[in-house]
Amino acid sequence: MQVDFSMAIGEAMNTQRAIRRVKPDPIDDTIILQLLELATRAPNAKNEQSWEFVVVKDIAVKKQLATENRTLWNMVKKRFEKKGRDNPAMQKLNVATQWAADNFENYPAMVVCCYKGSTLALHPLIGTQYYGSIFPAIQNLLLASRAINLGANLTTIALWNQRRSRRILGLPRGIVPCVVVTLGWPIGNYGPSCRKPVGDVVSLDRYNNKPWLGKSSGEIEIQKDTA
Ligand SMILES: Cc1cc2nc3c(=O)[nH]c(=O)nc-3n(C[C@H](O)[C@H](O)[C@H](O)COP(=O)(O)O)c2cc1C
């Protein structure tokens, strides 16, 4: 089945959300492969394409990952609930994460995104190249999903025990599972994300010189060309 990826990139980026609540309806394999083809167009160190993707649809495998996900969520959720006491956004996130924990095995498909190579990342630059070679592809996968209104979420907690994740997925040494992207047709809608104004996180010339503090890009005066 060919799908239409023509959504404008700005719209896809502005409305990309972590979609956790999805229907159990199946996703055509050809759609998943189109998404992963777009994922593999991403930049990566030395074009070594050090990625492997395991598409999980088998209920037995999904159940094992669901148990892993639930185990870690049960261990950390008290801490998240405490953080959410005076924070409605965090409360919403916790409710959605609980939904995901309760329904993990019902996602029609999930993609385990793996890095192929050494697990040692001692120097920060090696670390950057290591994870930097898988996360652009993951973001492509998320944006491509957004473009076709397929719900997607980047999750990590199901992989908290690497030894067990390896066994569940039959991964050999040297294939490091990094992220589980859950996929499914959304129950709700995609919508704008809630982020700090861009000016809060951008410095000019030197760290912490913040002329745009509190401002979004649309609130910044157009500079006169002095050249
Ligand atoms: C490195 C990383 C790890 C994440 N791990 C999880 C996870 O284990 N479970 C989960 O439900 N969401 C996970 N997320 C999704 C974040 O919670 C989500 O991107 C964030 O809350 C922003 O959501 P929004 O884009 O809908 O505003 C992770 C995201 C990143 C980038």
The ligand as an SDF file (V2000), in Angstrom:
LIG
                    3D

 31 33  0  0  0  0  0  0  0  0999 V2000
   15.4000    9.5850   24.9290 C   0  0  0  0  0  0  0  0  0  0  0  0
   13.9070    9.5310   25.1290 C   0  0  0  0  0  0  0  0  0  0  0  0
   13.3740    8.5240   25.9060 C   0  0  0  0  0  0  0  0  0  0  0  0
   11.9750    8.4100   26.0580 C   0  0  0  0  0  0  0  0  0  0  0  0
   11.4790    7.3540   26.7580 N   0  0  0  0  0  0  0  0  0  0  0  0
   10.1420    7.2030   26.8720 C   0  0  0  0  0  0  0  0  0  0  0  0
    9.5920    6.0430   27.4950 C   0  0  0  0  0  0  0  0  0  0  0  0
   10.2950    5.1620   27.9450 O   0  0  0  0  0  0  0  0  0  0  0  0
    8.2400    5.9450   27.5770 N   0  0  0  0  0  0  0  0  0  0  0  0
    7.4140    6.8950   27.0490 C   0  0  0  0  0  0  0  0  0  0  0  0
    6.1890    6.7300   27.1150 O   0  0  0  0  0  0  0  0  0  0  0  0
    7.8940    7.9930   26.4210 N   0  0  0  0  0  0  0  0  0  0  0  0
    9.2330    8.1740   26.3140 C   0  0  0  0  0  0  0  0  0  0  0  0
    9.7570    9.2540   25.6470 N   0  0  0  0  0  0  0  0  0  0  0  0
    8.8300   10.2500   25.0510 C   0  0  0  0  0  0  0  0  0  0  0  0
    8.8150   11.5510   25.8410 C   0  0  0  0  0  0  0  0  0  0  0  0
    8.1100   11.3720   27.0480 O   0  0  0  0  0  0  0  0  0  0  0  0
    8.1360   12.6430   24.9740 C   0  0  0  0  0  0  0  0  0  0  0  0
    8.9170   12.8250   23.8140 O   0  0  0  0  0  0  0  0  0  0  0  0
    8.0480   13.9660   25.7140 C   0  0  0  0  0  0  0  0  0  0  0  0
    7.2390   13.8510   26.8580 O   0  0  0  0  0  0  0  0  0  0  0  0
    7.4510   15.0600   24.8090 C   0  0  0  0  0  0  0  0  0  0  0  0
    6.1590   14.6780   24.3800 O   0  0  0  0  0  0  0  0  0  0  0  0
    5.3340   15.5780   23.3420 P   0  0  0  0  0  0  0  0  0  0  0  0
    6.1650   15.6780   22.0930 O   0  0  0  0  0  0  0  0  0  0  0  0
    4.0270   14.8570   23.1140 O   0  0  0  0  0  0  0  0  0  0  0  0
    5.1440   16.9180   23.9770 O   0  0  0  0  0  0  0  0  0  0  0  0
   11.1170    9.3770   25.4600 C   0  0  0  0  0  0  0  0  0  0  0  0
   11.6690   10.3850   24.6580 C   0  0  0  0  0  0  0  0  0  0  0  0
   13.0410   10.4580   24.4830 C   0  0  0  0  0  0  0  0  0  0  0  0
   13.6160   11.5300   23.5680 C   0  0  0  0  0  0  0  0  0  0  0  0
  1  2  1  0
  2  3  1  0
  2 30  2  0
  3  4  2  0
  4  5  1  0
  4 28  1  0
  5  6  2  0
  6  7  1  0
  6 13  1  0
  7  8  2  0
  7  9  1  0
  9 10  1  0
 10 11  2  0
 10 12  1  0
 12 13  2  0
 13 14  1  0
 14 15  1  0
 14 28  1  0
 15 16  1  0
 16 17  1  0
 16 18  1  0
 18 19  1  0
 18 20  1  0
 20 21  1  0
 20 22  1  0
 22 23  1  0
 23 24  1  0
 24 25  2  0
 24 26  1  0
 24 27  1  0
 28 29  2  0
 29 30  1  0
 30 31  1  0
M  END
$$$$
